[in-house]
Amino acid sequence: MPEGIREAVIVYNPAAGRGRERRMVELEMARQILWRSGIRTELWGTQGPGTATEMAREEVERGTQLVIVCGGDGTINEVVNGLAGSQVPMAVLPAGTANVLAKELGIPWDIPQAAELIARGERRRIALGRVTQTKTGDSRYFLCTGGAGPDGVMIYSVSLGLKAKAGMLVYWMEGFRQLAVYGFPHFRVTTEGKVAAASMVIVGRTKHYGGPFRITTEADLFGEEFEVAVLTTRSRVVYLAYLPMLWMGRLRKMRGVEFWKAREVRCEPIEEQGIYAQVDGESVGR
């Protein structure tokens, strides 16, 4: 059992992924596993987008010993934004559409098995990413990946209703639609000592990106840097050619793709068209 932890709150997203009735059964099984390990839990369901952040902040104020998240990338991101900078640890029971963090940490896609890991887990502190809109000053923390360009506009355009029904398929559908209509405008990417004109940038804290993909494969969740991947082409044909290479894990070998490490990344538009961005699969505007 994590040292000193006797009480925890499970924040779960009732709308995450499929098999919701089965998930409630598994959550009760997880609570029993944690109870036998000496951790008493309360179960709190989110009420819609943004509510998990407020719930996590309230738990920090209450002095909760542990917040456990059962949901996908979006729910985890919301809880991270509520806990960021506090001393309250977070654990994960995987659910949702992709769940990059669970893949990165090797957490089994089985809620009771994941609960067994929590019961004998150890705390580790990690550095978060943070994206800030320079015009508004609005900022948001992220745990796994950020991106701007085609993935940003795809995330912005995905229908939440279709996502709830079709899961990962809706991202493929929207991705191919954007491949046909997106103009791939260039924007300026600046890091310490390096500037590039990019049509897409991925800023990774994790090796996993989404679904079955791994892009920033030299990123380290427990390190102090991002791995930055920059794609420079504006060709739809080239982007289409990247897909099988991405699937096979060979994107690093393709022309027009650059990788390097950095602690800070600045993105600025070159053309009039705004560039959409996303973090942990959640849109953060342009």
Backbone hydrogen bonds in HBPLUS format (Angstrom, degrees):
<---DONOR---> <-ACCEPTOR-->    atom                        ^
c    i                          cat <-CA-CA->   ^        H-A-AA   ^      H-
h    n   atom  resd res      DA  || num        DHA   H-A  angle D-A-AA Bond
n    s   type  num  typ     dist DA aas  dist angle  dist       angle   num
A0005-ILE N   A0002-PRO O   3.19 MM   3  5.82 167.5  2.20 140.8 140.7     1
A0040-ARG N   A0006-ARG O   2.78 MM  34  6.14 161.6  1.81 152.3 146.3     2
A0008-ALA N   A0040-ARG O   2.84 MM  32  6.21 146.2  1.96 158.8 163.2     3
A0042-GLU N   A0008-ALA O   3.04 MM  34  6.59 139.6  2.21 141.6 153.4     4
A0009-VAL N   A0066-LEU O   3.01 MM  57  6.47 154.8  2.08 156.7 163.2     5
A0068-ILE N   A0009-VAL O   2.77 MM  59  6.02 174.1  1.77 163.7 165.7     6
A0010-ILE N   A0042-GLU O   2.72 MM  32  6.02 171.8  1.73 173.2 176.0     7
A0044-TRP N   A0010-ILE O   2.81 MM  34  6.02 172.6  1.81 168.8 166.9     8
A0011-VAL N   A0068-ILE O   2.73 MM  57  6.10 156.1  1.79 168.6 176.3     9
A0070-CYS N   A0011-VAL O   2.83 MM  59  6.10 166.8  1.84 152.0 153.7    10
A0012-TYR N   A0044-TRP O   2.96 MM  32  6.31 160.4  2.00 151.7 157.7    11
A0046-THR N   A0012-TYR O   2.96 MM  34  6.25 153.0  2.03 161.5 166.6    12
A0013-ASN N   A0070-CYS O   3.06 MM  57  6.58 147.2  2.17 165.5 168.7    13
A0016-ALA N   A0013-ASN O   3.17 MM   3  5.41 172.4  2.17 116.3 118.7    14
A0023-ARG N   A0019-GLY O   2.95 MM   4  6.17 146.1  2.06 145.2 155.9    15
A0024-MET N   A0020-ARG O   3.17 MM   4  6.52 149.4  2.27 148.1 153.5    16
A0025-VAL N   A0021-GLU O   3.38 MM   4  6.77 153.9  2.46 144.8 151.2    17
A0026-GLU N   A0022-ARG O   2.97 MM   4  6.30 158.6  2.02 151.3 157.5    18
A0027-LEU N   A0023-ARG O   2.75 MM   4  6.01 149.2  1.84 150.6 159.8    19
A0028-GLU N   A0024-MET O   3.13 MM   4  6.36 153.4  2.21 141.9 147.6    20
A0029-MET N   A0025-VAL O   3.05 MM   4  6.41 150.1  2.15 142.9 151.8    21
A0030-ALA N   A0026-GLU O   2.80 MM   4  6.09 152.6  1.87 147.4 155.2    22
A0031-ARG N   A0027-LEU O   2.91 MM   4  6.20 153.3  1.98 146.4 153.3    23
A0032-GLN N   A0028-GLU O   3.07 MM   4  6.33 150.6  2.16 143.0 150.3    24
A0033-ILE N   A0029-MET O   3.00 MM   4  6.32 153.9  2.07 147.6 154.9    25
A0034-LEU N   A0030-ALA O   2.92 MM   4  6.20 163.8  1.95 154.8 158.6    26
A0035-TRP N   A0031-ARG O   2.81 MM   4  5.95 150.4  1.89 142.0 151.2    27
A0036-ARG N   A0032-GLN O   2.94 MM   4  6.19 158.6  1.99 148.6 153.0    28
A0037-SER N   A0033-ILE O   3.22 MM   4  6.48 129.0  2.50 133.9 147.1    29
A0037-SER N   A0034-LEU O   3.03 MM   3  4.96 132.3  2.26  93.3 107.2    30
A0039-ILE N   A0034-LEU O   2.80 MM   5  5.12 164.2  1.82 146.9 142.1    31
A0038-GLY N   A0035-TRP O   2.93 MM   3  5.06 160.6  1.97 107.6 112.8    32
A0051-THR N   A0048-GLY O   3.22 MM   3  5.88 164.1  2.25 135.8 140.3    33
A0055-MET N   A0051-THR O   2.94 MM   4  6.18 159.0  1.99 152.2 158.7    34
A0056-ALA N   A0052-ALA O   2.94 MM   4  6.09 157.3  1.99 143.7 149.4    35
A0057-ARG N   A0053-THR O   2.99 MM   4  6.27 159.2  2.04 150.7 156.3    36
A0058-GLU N   A0054-GLU O   2.99 MM   4  6.21 154.8  2.06 147.3 153.9    37
A0059-GLU N   A0055-MET O   3.03 MM   4  6.33 147.9  2.13 143.9 152.8    38
A0060-VAL N   A0056-ALA O   2.99 MM   4  6.36 146.8  2.10 147.3 156.4    39
A0061-GLU N   A0057-ARG O   3.04 MM   4  6.37 159.7  2.08 148.8 153.6    40
A0062-ARG N   A0058-GLU O   2.92 MM   4  6.17 145.7  2.04 143.2 153.1    41
A0063-GLY N   A0059-GLU O   3.07 MM   4  6.16 118.3  2.46 133.1 147.3    42
A0064-THR N   A0059-GLU O   2.96 MM   5  5.28 167.0  1.97 159.5 158.0    43
A0063-GLY N   A0060-VAL O   3.07 MM   3  5.13 145.1  2.19  98.9 109.6    44
A0067-VAL N   A0089-PRO O   3.08 MM  22  6.39 170.2  2.09 158.0 161.0    45
A0091-ALA N   A0067-VAL O   2.99 MM  24  6.44 148.2  2.09 144.1 150.7    46
A0069-VAL N   A0091-ALA O   2.82 MM  22  6.21 164.9  1.85 152.4 153.3    47
A0093-LEU N   A0069-VAL O   2.78 MM  24  5.96 166.5  1.80 157.2 155.7    48
A0076-ILE N   A0072-GLY O   3.01 MM   4  6.22 167.4  2.03 159.7 163.8    49
A0077-ASN N   A0073-ASP O   2.87 MM   4  6.01 158.1  1.92 146.6 153.1    50
A0078-GLU N   A0074-GLY O   2.99 MM   4  6.26 155.2  2.05 146.2 152.5    51
A0079-VAL N   A0075-THR O   3.02 MM   4  6.32 162.3  2.05 151.9 156.0    52
A0080-VAL N   A0076-ILE O   2.86 MM   4  6.09 160.7  1.90 154.7 160.5    53
A0081-ASN N   A0077-ASN O   3.05 MM   4  6.31 152.6  2.13 146.8 153.3    54
A0082-GLY N   A0078-GLU O   3.18 MM   4  6.54 129.1  2.45 137.2 150.7    55
A0082-GLY N   A0079-VAL O   2.96 MM   3  5.01 134.3  2.17  98.3 111.8    56
A0083-LEU N   A0079-VAL O   2.93 MM   4  6.21 140.3  2.09 150.1 161.9    57
A0084-ALA N   A0080-VAL O   2.82 MM   4  5.64 136.7  2.01 151.6 160.3    58
A0086-SER N   A0083-LEU O   2.90 MM   3  5.56 159.8  1.94 148.5 151.1    59
A0103-LYS N   A0099-ASN O   3.34 MM   4  6.71 159.2  2.39 147.4 152.8    60
A0104-GLU N   A0100-VAL O   2.88 MM   4  6.14 160.2  1.92 155.4 161.5    61
A0105-LEU N   A0101-LEU O   2.97 MM   4  6.17 156.7  2.03 154.0 159.0    62
A0106-GLY N   A0102-ALA O   2.98 MM   4  5.90 112.6  2.45 135.8 151.1    63
A0107-ILE N   A0102-ALA O   2.91 MM   5  4.92 150.1  2.00 147.3 149.8    64
A0106-GLY N   A0103-LYS O   3.24 MM   3  5.09 151.0  2.33  96.4 105.0    65
A0114-ALA N   A0110-ASP O   2.87 MM   4  6.07 158.5  1.92 159.2 166.4    66
A0115-ALA N   A0111-ILE O   2.92 MM   4  6.14 148.1  2.02 148.0 157.0    67
A0116-GLU N   A0112-PRO O   3.06 MM   4  6.43 145.3  2.19 144.7 153.5    68
A0117-LEU N   A0113-GLN O   3.26 MM   4  6.69 146.3  2.38 141.6 149.8    69
A0117-LEU N   A0114-ALA O   3.08 MM   3  5.10 119.9  2.45  94.2 108.8    70
A0118-ILE N   A0114-ALA O   3.07 MM   4  6.48 151.7  2.16 147.4 155.0    71
A0119-ALA N   A0115-ALA O   3.06 MM   4  6.30 158.1  2.11 150.1 155.2    72
A0120-ARG N   A0117-LEU O   3.20 MM   3  5.46 139.9  2.37 101.3 111.7    73
A0121-GLY N   A0118-ILE O   3.12 MM   3  4.86 171.4  2.12 107.8 108.7    74
A0129-GLY N   A0142-PHE O   2.91 MM  13  5.01 160.1  1.95 163.2 160.1    75
A0142-PHE N   A0129-GLY O   2.81 MM  13  5.01 154.1  1.88 130.5 131.4    76
A0131-VAL N   A0140-ARG O   2.86 MM   9  5.40 164.2  1.88 157.9 155.8    77
A0140-ARG N   A0131-VAL O   2.88 MM   9  5.40 146.2  1.99 148.5 159.4    78
A0133-GLN N   A0138-ASP O   2.81 MM   5  5.38 163.8  1.84 162.8 167.6    79
A0137-GLY N   A0133-GLN O   2.65 MM   4  5.20 148.9  1.75 152.4 161.5    80
A0205-ARG N   A0144-CYS O   2.64 MM  61  4.95 162.2  1.67 178.4 172.2    81
A0280-ASP N   A0145-THR O   2.77 MM 135  5.41 164.6  1.79 161.5 167.0    82
A0146-GLY N   A0203-VAL O   2.86 MM  57  5.03 149.6  1.95 140.0 150.0    83
A0203-VAL N   A0146-GLY O   2.82 MM  57  5.03 170.8  1.83 142.0 145.1    84
A0147-GLY N   A0278-GLN O   2.82 MM 131  5.34 149.4  1.91 156.7 157.8    85
A0278-GLN N   A0147-GLY O   2.80 MM 131  5.34 153.5  1.87 155.0 159.3    86
A0148-ALA N   A0201-VAL O   3.02 MM  53  5.45 149.0  2.12 146.9 153.9    87
A0201-VAL N   A0148-ALA O   3.04 MM  53  5.45 154.4  2.11 151.2 156.3    88
A0149-GLY N   A0276-TYR O   3.05 MM 127  5.88 158.6  2.10 166.2 173.0    89
A0152-GLY N   A0149-GLY O   3.07 MM   3  5.23 118.2  2.47 101.4 116.8    90
A0153-VAL N   A0149-GLY O   3.08 MM   4  6.41 159.7  2.12 161.0 166.2    91
A0154-MET N   A0150-PRO O   2.96 MM   4  6.05 146.7  2.08 141.2 151.0    92
A0155-ILE N   A0151-ASP O   2.97 MM   4  6.12 166.3  1.99 148.9 151.4    93
A0156-TYR N   A0152-GLY O   3.04 MM   4  6.18 156.7  2.10 141.5 148.6    94
A0157-SER N   A0153-VAL O   3.00 MM   4  6.02 141.7  2.15 136.1 145.3    95
A0157-SER N   A0154-MET O   3.11 MM   3  5.12 122.8  2.46  93.9 108.3    96
A0158-VAL N   A0154-MET O   3.04 MM   4  6.16 128.8  2.31 148.0 160.3    97
A0163-LYS N   A0159-SER O   2.89 MM   4  6.13 154.7  1.96 149.1 157.2    98
A0164-ALA N   A0160-LEU O   3.02 MM   4  6.21 153.0  2.10 144.2 149.7    99
A0165-LYS N   A0162-LEU O   3.06 MM   3  5.09 126.1  2.36  95.0 109.3   100
A0166-ALA N   A0162-LEU O   2.67 MM   4  5.74 170.4  1.68 165.0 167.7   101
A0167-GLY N   A0163-LYS O   2.84 MM   4  4.82 145.5  1.96 128.4 133.9   102
A0170-VAL N   A0167-GLY O   3.18 MM   3  6.02 148.0  2.29 121.1 126.6   103
A0171-TYR N   A0168-MET O   3.03 MM   3  5.49 136.3  2.23 110.1 121.1   104
A0173-MET N   A0169-LEU O   2.98 MM   4  6.28 161.6  2.01 154.5 159.7   105
A0174-GLU N   A0170-VAL O   2.97 MM   4  6.11 163.9  2.00 142.7 147.2   106
A0175-GLY N   A0171-TYR O   2.75 MM   4  5.79 150.3  1.84 142.3 151.8   107
A0176-PHE N   A0172-TRP O   3.01 MM   4  6.21 161.6  2.04 151.4 154.1   108
A0177-ARG N   A0173-MET O   3.05 MM   4  6.28 147.8  2.16 141.1 150.8   109
A0178-GLN N   A0174-GLU O   2.88 MM   4  6.11 160.6  1.92 150.9 155.3   110
A0179-LEU N   A0175-GLY O   2.98 MM   4  6.20 143.7  2.12 139.2 149.8   111
A0180-ALA N   A0177-ARG O   3.07 MM   3  5.32 136.1  2.27 100.6 112.3   112
A0181-VAL N   A0177-ARG O   3.16 MM   4  6.49 139.8  2.33 142.4 153.8   113
A0182-TYR N   A0178-GLN O   2.70 MM   4  5.05 162.1  1.74 144.7 147.7   114
A0187-PHE N   A0198-ALA O   2.81 MM  11  5.44 142.8  1.95 147.6 159.7   115
A0198-ALA N   A0187-PHE O   2.86 MM  11  5.44 167.7  1.88 166.0 163.0   116
A0188-ARG N   A0268-GLU O   2.72 MM  80  5.09 154.6  1.78 167.7 163.6   117
A0268-GLU N   A0188-ARG O   2.90 MM  80  5.09 153.6  1.97 142.9 151.2   118
A0189-VAL N   A0196-ALA O   2.82 MM   7  5.23 170.2  1.83 163.9 166.6   119
A0196-ALA N   A0189-VAL O   2.89 MM   7  5.23 151.1  1.97 146.4 155.5   120
A0190-THR N   A0266-ARG O   2.82 MM  76  5.03 163.2  1.85 149.7 155.4   121
A0266-ARG N   A0190-THR O   2.82 MM  76  5.03 156.7  1.87 148.2 155.6   122
A0191-THR N   A0194-LYS O   2.86 MM   3  5.26 168.7  1.88 159.3 162.9   123
A0194-LYS N   A0191-THR O   3.13 MM   3  5.26 175.9  2.13 120.5 120.8   124
A0199-SER N   A0231-LEU O   2.82 MM  32  5.88 168.9  1.84 157.0 160.5   125
A0200-MET N   A0231-LEU O   3.30 MM  31  5.18 143.9  2.44 147.4 144.3   126
A0231-LEU N   A0200-MET O   2.94 MM  31  5.18 172.1  1.95 151.8 153.8   127
A0202-ILE N   A0229-ALA O   2.84 MM  27  5.03 158.0  1.89 147.8 154.7   128
A0229-ALA N   A0202-ILE O   2.82 MM  27  5.03 165.9  1.84 153.1 157.6   129
A0204-GLY N   A0227-GLU O   2.84 MM  23  5.17 174.8  1.84 158.1 156.3   130
A0227-GLU N   A0204-GLY O   2.96 MM  23  5.17 154.4  2.02 141.1 149.3   131
A0209-TYR N   A0213-PHE O   3.02 MM   4  5.54 167.1  2.03 138.6 136.7   132
A0213-PHE N   A0210-GLY O   3.07 MM   3  5.56 159.8  2.11 137.7 136.4   133
A0217-THR N   A0215-ILE O   2.89 MM   2  5.45 132.5  2.12 105.6  91.3   134
A0219-ALA N   A0216-THR O   3.11 MM   3  5.57 161.8  2.15 118.7 120.0   135
A0223-GLY N   A0220-ASP O   2.92 MM   3  5.04 165.4  1.94 113.0 116.4   136
A0226-PHE N   A0262-ALA O   2.74 MM  36  5.40 168.1  1.76 169.2 167.9   137
A0262-ALA N   A0226-PHE O   3.14 MM  36  5.40 155.6  2.20 138.6 143.4   138
A0228-VAL N   A0260-TRP O   2.70 MM  32  5.36 178.2  1.70 176.2 175.5   139
A0260-TRP N   A0228-VAL O   3.03 MM  32  5.36 147.5  2.14 142.9 152.4   140
A0230-VAL N   A0258-GLU O   2.85 MM  28  5.17 162.3  1.88 149.5 155.6   141
A0258-GLU N   A0230-VAL O   2.90 MM  28  5.17 161.8  1.94 149.1 155.2   142
A0232-THR N   A0256-GLY O   2.99 MM  24  5.35 161.9  2.03 151.5 156.6   143
A0239-TYR N   A0235-SER O   3.07 MM   4  6.36 163.0  2.10 147.9 152.5   144
A0240-LEU N   A0236-ARG O   2.89 MM   4  6.12 154.0  1.96 147.9 155.2   145
A0241-ALA N   A0237-VAL O   2.96 MM   4  6.24 146.2  2.07 141.3 150.9   146
A0241-ALA N   A0238-VAL O   3.00 MM   3  4.89 115.1  2.43  91.9 108.3   147
A0242-TYR N   A0238-VAL O   2.90 MM   4  6.24 133.2  2.12 143.7 157.3   148
A0242-TYR N   A0239-TYR O   3.10 MM   3  4.99 128.7  2.38  91.3 105.2   149
A0243-LEU N   A0240-LEU O   3.29 MM   3  5.54 139.3  2.46 100.7 110.4   150
A0246-LEU N   A0242-TYR O   2.73 MM   4  5.94 150.8  1.82 159.4 169.3   151
A0247-TRP N   A0243-LEU O   2.92 MM   4  6.19 157.9  1.97 151.3 157.5   152
A0248-MET N   A0244-PRO O   2.97 MM   4  6.19 147.0  2.09 140.0 148.3   153
A0250-ARG N   A0245-MET O   2.70 MM   5  4.94 165.3  1.72 157.1 153.9   154
A0249-GLY N   A0246-LEU O   3.07 MM   3  4.99 155.8  2.13 100.7 108.1   155
A0253-LYS N   A0250-ARG O   3.08 MM   3  5.68 155.7  2.14 115.5 122.3   156
A0254-MET N   A0251-LEU O   3.09 MM   3  5.43 167.5  2.10 115.6 119.6   157
A0277-ALA N   A0285-GLY O   2.85 MM   8  5.88 154.8  1.91 174.4 175.4   158
A0284-VAL N   A0277-ALA O   3.04 MM   7  5.65 172.1  2.04 138.0 137.4   159
A0279-VAL N   A0282-GLU O   2.92 MM   3  5.30 157.6  1.97 148.3 151.3   160
A0282-GLU N   A0279-VAL O   2.86 MM   3  5.30 153.9  1.93 116.2 124.6   161
